[in-house]
C-alpha cells in the first residue's frame, strides 16, 4: 500500500459524465468557423488524418484540431503560428502501448548486466559495482538472460562472497526472475519454511530445501517490497526525465506505463505529476498500477483523478495471468516439449480472474492482462465471458498483452469481446534465438506470434516495445519489425497500431488521428512511413514533435 493519495495531492474523485457533457463533447468534434483565426495552422504538408486519408492543411485552437484542408488554410490570417511543412508528412503521434518506464529507469540507473549468461561474470561485475557504490543500500542490477542461465540453476547466494553483507537484487532482462543473496533473503524473511507464493517459485537446494537465491515470477514480491522501501521518489525517479527525453527524441508523443513488473510494485504516479507541474513532461503518460490481488482493484480505483493533469492520466490496472515465455514460464495447454510434466506457471485460475474482472468492471477500471501462453489466453477469455454474460458486452476497454501463442479458435472470442491485442513485433523477430523452440517444440513455436492472424480476425492492435525488456522505445524499429516477423503485418498496420490502436487501448477517443476534434499530437517525417520500403524505414527520424498543440522537439 503506497498510501494513496500522497500528501499534497487532491483526494481522488470518480468522473461521471452526464448526458449534456457528452453532447458538449460531441460538439467539439465539429468544424469551427473558418473565417476565425486559429492558434496554430500547418500548411503545405501531407497530413495523415488516419491510415487511409490525407489532408494538406490543419488548423487548431487550444491544442485541438478545428479544421482541415481549405478550411484550415483560410484560417492562417491572424493565426498565432503557421508551420510550413514544405511537403513533409505529419502522422498522429506514436504512443508506445507497453512500457515499464519508472521501474526501468530505476534499474538502468544501477548496475547494467544486460546479456549476462555466466554466474562467474555476474559475480565479477557485482564485486566491482559494490566497490564503486559503498552508499547504495541495495546492490540492484538488471539484464541477465534467464533462457541461458536458468538451465544451469544459478544461485543468488553465490553473491555473498562479494556483497559485503549488503542485500543484492539482480533482475533478469524479462523482469520475471531475480537472483538475490543471503542478506536479501534474510531481510525478506525467506527461509526453508517459506512456501512458494501463488504464481511464484522459490528455488531450493534439492537436498536441504534451503532457498538458493533464485526467485521466479510472483516470488519477486517477497523481496521487492523490502528493497523498494529503502528508496524515496527522488532516487526512484532520478532517471525518468532522461528516459522521457530519449522516448520523445525517438518519436513518441505518449506511452502506456506499467509501473511494475511481476511481483515488483513501483507505482509512483506522483513522479509524473511533479514533472508535469514543473513543465518538464515532453509526452503523455497513461499509467497502469499492478493488480496482484482482488483488493488491488480498489487500490487502483482510488488513484482515479488523484494525479491526473493534461498529460498524465490514470489508465487502469495491470495483472499477470502467466509467466514469461522467454524463460519457459508461459502457461500452455499442452506440456513443454522438453519436459512432459511442465505446463508453465500462472498467477490466477479462471474463477479468480473472473472475480478481478468483475470488480474492475464494477469500479470502471480498465485492465491490461499479461497473457503469453495459449492456456493463459483461454483462461482470460473464459473469465471475460463469465463477466460479460450472454450479451458479451464489457463496459471497459480491456487489453490482452503479448498473445505469444493463440489457439486459432480463440481469435473470434477476442474479437467478439472487443479486446485490444497489445503486441511487440520486434520481440518476435528475435524469438528464435531464445529457448522457446526447445520449450514449445518446433511446430508450436512456428505457430507463435501470429500477428497476421490477429489483424485478419478484426482484432485492433496496439503496438509497444515492453521497454526495457526491449532496449529502446524507438517506434520506428518496432514498425520495421512488423514486416519481418514470422507472421508479418505491414508497416501501415504498425503505424495504425502505434496511433489509433494504442489510443483505443488507453481509452482515448481524442488521440490517434489528425481529424477535427482530436488533439494536436503529431510527428513530422520526411517520408510516408506507410508506403516506403520497410527496409528503409529506420533511416527516418522525426523532424518535429508536437504534443497537446505545443512543439516539444
C-alpha positions in Angstrom: 0.0 0.0 0.0 1.6 3.2 -1.2 -0.7 5.3 1.0 -2.7 7.0 -1.8 -3.0 9.8 -2.2 0.3 11.1 -1.0 0.3 14.4 1.0 0.0 17.5 -1.1 -2.3 15.9 -3.8 -6.0 16.2 -4.0 -8.3 13.4 -2.9 -9.5 11.1 -5.8 -12.9 11.6 -7.3 -14.8 9.5 -9.7 -15.6 11.1 -13.0 -19.2 11.0 -14.1 -20.1 12.4 -17.5 -23.7 13.5 -17.7 -25.6 13.4 -20.9 -25.2 17.2 -21.5 -21.5 16.8 -21.2 -21.5 14.1 -23.8 -23.4 16.4 -26.1 -20.8 19.1 -25.5 -18.0 16.6 -26.2 -19.6 15.7 -29.5 -19.9 19.3 -30.4 -16.2 19.8 -30.0 -15.7 17.4 -33.0 -17.5 19.9 -35.3 -15.6 22.3 -37.5 -15.2 25.9 -36.3 -16.0 28.9 -38.5 -13.1 29.0 -40.9 -13.3 32.8 -41.0 -12.0 32.9 -37.5 -8.2 32.8 -36.9 -6.5 29.8 -35.3 -3.8 29.4 -32.7 -1.9 27.1 -34.9 -2.0 26.1 -38.6 0.1 23.5 -40.5 0.2 24.1 -44.3 1.8 22.6 -47.4 2.1 19.1 -46.0 0.8 15.6 -46.3 -1.3 15.3 -43.1 -2.3 11.7 -42.4 -5.8 12.2 -40.9 -6.0 8.5 -40.5 -4.3 5.5 -42.1 -6.3 5.9 -45.4 -7.0 9.7 -45.6 -4.7 12.7 -46.0 -5.1 16.5 -45.9 -2.9 19.4 -47.0 -3.5 21.6 -44.0 -4.6 21.5 -40.4 -5.8 24.3 -38.0 -6.1 24.1 -34.3 -7.3 26.1 -31.3 -6.3 25.3 -27.8 -4.4 22.2 -28.9 -7.5 20.7 -30.6 -7.9 20.4 -34.4 -10.7 22.6 -35.7 -10.3 22.4 -39.5 -8.6 20.6 -42.4 -7.6 21.4 -46.0 -9.1 24.6 -47.5 -10.9 25.4 -44.3 -7.7 25.2 -42.4 -5.8 27.2 -45.0 -8.3 30.0 -44.7 -7.6 30.4 -41.0 -3.9 31.4 -41.5 -4.7 35.1 -41.5 -4.2 36.3 -37.9 -3.1 32.8 -36.8 -0.9 32.6 -33.7 1.6 30.4 -35.5 1.8 29.0 -39.1 4.0 25.9 -39.7 5.1 25.3 -43.3 5.6 21.6 -43.6 7.2 22.0 -47.1 5.9 18.7 -48.3 6.7 16.7 -45.2 4.4 14.0 -43.7 2.6 14.6 -40.4 1.4 11.5 -38.6 -0.8 11.3 -35.5 1.6 10.9 -32.5 3.0 7.5 -31.9 2.2 6.1 -28.4 4.0 3.0 -27.0 1.3 0.7 -25.6 3.6 -1.2 -23.2 6.5 0.3 -21.2 7.8 0.0 -17.7 9.4 3.4 -17.6 9.6 4.1 -13.9 10.9 0.7 -12.8 13.1 0.5 -16.0 14.6 3.9 -15.4 15.4 2.9 -11.8 17.2 -0.4 -12.5 19.1 1.1 -15.5 20.5 3.7 -13.2 22.1 0.9 -11.2 24.2 -2.0 -12.4 23.5 -3.0 -16.0 24.3 -6.6 -16.8 22.3 -6.9 -20.0 23.1 -10.1 -21.8 24.9 -11.7 -19.0 24.9 -15.5 -19.3 27.6 -16.6 -16.7 27.3 -16.5 -12.9 31.1 -16.1 -12.7 30.9 -13.0 -14.8 27.9 -11.6 -12.9 29.8 -12.1 -9.6 32.8 -10.1 -11.0 30.5 -7.2 -12.1 28.7 -7.1 -8.8 32.0 -7.1 -6.9 33.2 -4.1 -8.9 29.8 -2.3 -8.5 29.8 -2.9 -4.8 33.3 -1.2 -4.5 32.1 1.7 -6.6 28.9 2.4 -4.7 29.5 2.0 -1.0 26.5 4.1 0.0 23.9 2.1 -2.1 21.5 0.4 0.4 20.9 -2.5 -2.1 23.1 -3.8 -4.9 20.5 -3.7 -7.7 21.3 -5.0 -11.2 19.3 -5.7 -14.4 19.6 -7.7 -17.5 20.9 -11.2 -17.1 19.5 -13.7 -19.6 17.2 -16.2 -18.0 16.9 -18.5 -21.0 20.6 -19.1 -20.9 21.1 -19.2 -17.2 18.1 -21.0 -15.8 19.0 -24.4 -17.2 22.2 -24.2 -15.0 20.3 -23.4 -11.8 22.0 -20.2 -10.9 22.3 -19.5 -7.2 21.9 -15.9 -5.9 23.5 -16.9 -2.6 26.8 -17.3 -4.5 26.9 -13.5 -4.5 27.5 -13.5 -0.7 31.3 -13.5 -1.2 31.4 -10.2 -2.9 28.5 -8.2 -1.5 30.0 -7.4 1.9 26.8 -8.0 3.9 24.6 -5.7 1.7 21.5 -7.2 0.1 21.6 -7.8 -3.6 18.7 -8.0 -6.1 19.5 -8.8 -9.7 16.5 -8.8 -12.0 16.7 -10.6 -15.4 16.0 -9.0 -18.7 12.4 -10.1 -18.8 11.6 -8.8 -15.3 10.2 -12.2 -14.3 13.2 -13.7 -12.5 15.7 -12.4 -9.9 18.9 -13.5 -8.2 19.2 -12.5 -4.5 21.8 -13.1 -2.0 21.5 -14.4 1.6 21.2 -10.9 3.1 18.2 -10.2 0.8 16.6 -13.5 1.7 17.1 -12.7 5.4 15.6 -9.2 5.2 12.6 -10.7 3.3 12.1 -13.5 5.9 12.6 -16.2 3.3 13.9 -19.5 4.7 13.4 -23.2 4.3 9.9 -23.0 5.7 8.6 -20.2 3.4 6.0 -21.6 1.0 6.0 -20.6 -2.7 3.6 -17.7 -3.1 0.7 -18.1 -5.6 2.2 -17.7 -9.1 5.8 -17.7 -7.8 8.7 -20.1 -7.3 11.4 -20.0 -4.6 14.2 -22.2 -6.0 15.6 -24.6 -3.3 18.5 -26.9 -2.8 17.4 -30.4 -3.7 18.9 -31.9 -0.5 18.5 -29.3 2.2 15.4 -27.5 0.9 17.1 -24.1 1.7 16.4 -21.3 -0.8 19.2 -20.8 -3.3 18.6 -17.2 -4.1 16.6 -17.6 -7.4 13.1 -16.2 -7.3 10.7 -16.6 -10.2 7.5 -14.7 -11.1 5.5 -13.6 -8.1 8.1 -14.8 -5.7 9.9 -11.5 -6.5 7.3 -9.7 -4.4 8.8 -11.2 -1.2 12.0 -9.2 -1.7 11.0 -6.3 -3.9 8.7 -4.8 -1.3 11.5 -4.7 1.3 14.0 -3.4 -1.2 11.9 -0.5 -2.6 11.1 0.7 0.9 14.7 1.8 1.1 14.3 4.3 -1.8 12.4 7.5 -2.0 10.8 9.1 -5.0 13.8 11.3 -5.7 16.0 8.2 -6.1 13.4 6.1 -7.9 12.5 8.9 -10.3 16.1 10.3 -10.9 16.4 8.6 -14.3 12.9 9.2 -15.5 13.5 12.7 -17.2 16.3 11.3 -19.3 14.3 8.3 -20.4 11.4 10.5 -21.3 13.7 12.7 -23.4 15.0 9.6 -25.2 11.5 8.5 -25.9 10.4 11.9 -27.2 13.5 12.1 -29.5 12.7 8.7 -30.9 9.2 9.9 -32.0 6.8 9.1 -29.1 4.1 11.5 -28.0 2.8 9.2 -25.4 3.2 6.0 -23.5 1.2 3.5 -21.5 3.4 2.9 -18.5 3.0 -0.2 -16.4 4.6 0.9 -13.1 5.5 -2.6 -12.0 6.8 -6.0 -13.1 5.7 -9.3 -11.8 5.8 -9.0 -8.0 7.6 -5.7 -8.2 5.4 -2.6 -7.4 6.9 0.7 -8.4 3.6 2.6 -8.6 4.7 6.2 -8.1 2.5 8.3 -10.4 3.3 11.4 -8.3 6.7 11.4 -10.1 4.9 12.1 -13.4 2.6 14.6 -11.7 5.5 16.5 -10.3 7.3 16.6 -13.7 4.1 17.9 -15.4 3.7 20.6 -12.7 7.3 21.7 -13.4 6.7 21.8 -17.2 9.2 19.0 -17.7 7.0 16.3 -19.3 7.6 16.0 -23.1 4.9 13.4 -23.8 1.7 12.0 -22.4 1.6 9.3 -19.7 -1.2 6.8 -19.3 -0.3 4.9 -16.3 -1.3 1.5 -15.0 -0.8 0.1 -11.5 -0.3 -3.5 -10.6 -3.1 -5.9 -9.7 -1.7 -8.7 -7.7 -4.9 -9.4 -5.6 -8.6 -8.7 -5.8 -8.1 -5.9 -3.2 -5.7 -4.2 -5.6 -8.6 -3.3 -7.9 -10.0 -0.9 -5.3 -6.5 0.5 -4.6 -6.2 1.2 -8.4 -9.6 2.9 -8.4 -8.6 5.1 -5.5 -6.0 6.7 -7.8 -8.5 7.9 -10.3 -8.0 11.6 -10.9 -5.6 12.0 -8.0 -2.5 12.7 -10.1 -4.2 13.4 -13.4 -3.4 16.5 -15.4 -3.4 17.5 -19.1 -0.6 15.0 -19.9 -0.8 12.5 -17.0 -3.8 10.1 -16.7 -4.7 7.1 -14.7 -5.5 4.4 -17.3 -6.1 1.2 -15.3 -4.6 -1.8 -13.7 -2.2 -4.5 -15.0 -2.2 -8.1 -13.9 -0.1 -11.1 -15.0 -2.1 -14.2 -15.9 1.0 -16.3 -16.6 4.8 -16.2 -16.6 7.3 -15.2 -19.2 7.6 -17.1 -22.4 11.3 -16.1 -22.6 12.1 -18.2 -19.5 9.7 -21.0 -20.3 7.1 -19.9 -17.8 4.2 -19.1 -20.2 1.1 -21.1 -19.3 0.5 -23.6 -22.2 -2.3 -26.1 -22.9 0.0 -29.0 -23.9 3.1 -30.0 -22.0 6.5 -28.5 -22.7 8.4 -30.3 -25.4 11.5 -30.6 -23.2 9.5 -31.6 -20.0 6.3 -33.6 -20.4 5.3 -32.8 -16.9 5.5 -29.0 -17.2 2.9 -26.5 -18.4 4.4 -23.2 -17.4 3.2 -21.1 -14.5 0.2 -19.0 -13.8 -0.9 -16.5 -11.2 -4.7 -17.0 -11.2 -7.3 -19.5 -12.2 -10.4 -18.7 -14.2 -12.6 -18.1 -11.1 -10.0 -15.7 -9.6 -9.7 -13.9 -12.9 -13.5 -13.5 -13.1 -13.6 -12.0 -9.6 -11.0 -9.4 -10.5 -12.6 -8.6 -13.9 -16.0 -8.3 -12.3 -14.6 -5.9 -9.7 -12.8 -3.9 -12.3 -16.0 -3.6 -14.4 -17.9 -2.5 -11.3 -15.3 0.1 -10.5 -14.7 1.2 -14.1 -11.0 0.1 -14.0 -9.7 -1.0 -17.5 -7.3 -3.9 -17.3 -4.2 -5.0 -19.1 -3.7 -8.8 -18.8 -0.3 -10.3 -19.5 -1.2 -13.5 -21.5 1.6 -15.3 -23.4 0.7 -18.9 -23.5 -2.5 -20.4 -25.1 -3.8 -21.6 -21.7 -3.4 -18.2 -20.2 -5.3 -16.6 -23.1 -8.1 -19.2 -22.8 -8.4 -18.6 -19.1 -8.6 -14.9 -19.6 -11.3 -15.3 -22.2 -13.3 -17.7 -20.1 -13.2 -15.2 -17.3 -14.2 -12.3 -19.5 -17.1 -14.2 -21.0 -18.3 -15.1 -17.5 -18.4 -11.5 -16.5 -19.8 -10.3 -19.8 -22.7 -12.7 -19.8 -24.8 -13.9 -22.7 -24.7 -10.5 -24.4 -20.9 -10.5 -24.5 -20.8 -6.8 -23.5 -18.0 -5.3 -21.4 -18.1 -1.7 -20.1 -14.4 -1.1 -20.1 -11.7 -1.3 -22.8 -9.5 -4.2 -21.7 -6.3 -5.3 -23.4 -4.5 -8.6 -23.7 -0.7 -8.2 -23.7 1.7 -10.2 -25.8 -0.6 -13.1 -27.1 2.5 -15.1 -28.0 0.6 -18.3 -28.6 -3.0 -18.1 -29.6 -5.3 -21.0 -30.4 -6.9 -20.0 -33.7 -10.3 -20.9 -32.3 -9.9 -18.1 -29.7 -9.4 -15.3 -32.2 -13.1 -14.8 -32.8 -13.6 -14.8 -29.0 -11.1 -12.0 -28.6 -12.8 -10.0 -31.4 -16.3 -10.6 -30.0 -15.3 -9.3 -26.6 -13.9 -6.1 -28.1 -10.5 -6.7 -26.6 -7.4 -4.9 -27.9 -4.3 -7.0 -28.7 -1.1 -5.3 -27.5 1.8 -6.7 -29.5 5.6 -6.3 -29.8 6.7 -7.5 -33.3 10.3 -6.8 -32.7 10.4 -9.4 -30.0 9.1 -12.0 -32.5 11.9 -11.2 -34.9 14.4 -12.4 -32.4 12.4 -15.1 -30.6 14.1 -18.0 -32.5 17.4 -17.0 -30.8 16.0 -17.9 -27.4 14.9 -21.1 -25.8 11.2 -21.2 -27.0 11.8 -23.6 -29.9 13.1 -26.2 -27.4 10.4 -25.5 -24.7 7.4 -25.4 -27.1 8.7 -27.6 -29.9 9.2 -26.6 -33.5 5.5 -26.9 -34.6 4.1 -24.9 -31.7 6.9 -22.3 -32.0 6.3 -21.8 -35.7 2.7 -21.1 -34.9 3.6 -18.5 -32.3 3.5 -14.7 -32.6 0.9 -14.9 -35.4 0.1 -11.2 -35.6 -1.2 -11.6 -39.1 -4.0 -13.8 -37.9 -4.8 -11.4 -35.1 -5.2 -8.5 -37.6 -7.1 -10.6 -40.1 -9.5 -11.6 -37.3 -10.5 -7.9 -37.0 -8.9 -7.5 -33.6 -7.5 -4.0 -33.0 -3.8 -4.0 -32.3 -1.8 -1.7 -30.1 2.0 -1.5 -30.7 4.6 -1.4 -28.0 8.1 -2.4 -27.0 7.9 -3.6 -23.4 10.8 -1.3 -22.6 13.3 -2.0 -21.0 12.8 -5.7 -22.0 13.4 -4.3 -25.5 16.3 -1.9 -25.1 14.9 1.1 -27.0 11.5 2.8 -27.1 12.0 3.7 -30.8 8.7 3.1 -32.5 10.3 3.0 -36.0 12.3 -0.1 -35.0 9.2 -1.9 -33.9 7.3 -0.8 -37.1 10.2 -2.1 -39.1 9.9 -5.4 -37.2 6.3 -6.0 -38.2 7.0 -7.0 -41.8 9.9 -9.1 -40.6 8.0 -11.1 -38.0 7.4 -14.8 -38.9 3.7 -14.0 -39.5 4.1 -10.4 -40.7 2.0 -7.3 -40.6 2.5 -4.3 -42.8 4.3 -1.1 -41.9 1.0 0.7 -42.4 -0.7 -1.6 -39.9 2.1 -0.9 -37.5 1.6 2.8 -37.9 -2.1 2.3 -37.1 -1.2 0.2 -34.0 1.0 3.0 -32.7 -1.6 5.7 -33.2 -5.3 4.7 -33.3 -4.6 1.2 -31.8 -2.8 2.5 -28.7 -5.3 5.4 -28.3 -8.1 2.8 -28.2 -6.2 0.6 -25.7 -5.8 3.5 -23.2 -9.4 4.7 -23.6 -8.7 7.9 -25.6 -11.1 8.9 -28.3 -9.3 12.3 -28.9 -5.9 10.8 -29.8 -4.6 8.6 -32.6 -5.9 10.6 -35.6 -5.4 14.1 -37.0 -9.0 14.9 -37.5 -11.4 17.6 -36.3 -11.9 17.3 -32.6 -8.6 15.4 -32.0 -5.6 16.6 -30.1 -2.6 18.1 -31.9 -0.2 15.3 -31.0 1.9 14.6 -34.1 5.3 13.8 -35.5 6.7 15.2 -38.8 8.7 12.9 -41.1 10.4 13.4 -44.5 8.8 10.2 -45.8 5.5 8.4 -46.0 6.1 5.7 -43.4 3.1 3.7 -44.7 4.3 3.2 -48.2 8.1 3.3 -48.3 10.1 0.1 -48.5 10.1 -1.2 -44.9 13.9 -1.9 -45.3 14.4 1.9 -45.5 12.1 3.0 -42.7 14.8 3.0 -40.0 16.5 5.8 -41.9 13.9 8.3 -40.8 13.5 10.1 -37.5 11.0 12.9 -36.8 12.0 16.4 -37.7 9.3 17.9 -35.4 7.3 16.6 -32.4 4.1 18.3 -31.1 2.2 17.3 -28.0 -1.1 19.0 -27.0 -0.6 21.7 -29.6 2.9 22.6 -28.3 6.2 21.9 -30.1 8.4 19.7 -27.9 11.2 19.0 -30.4 
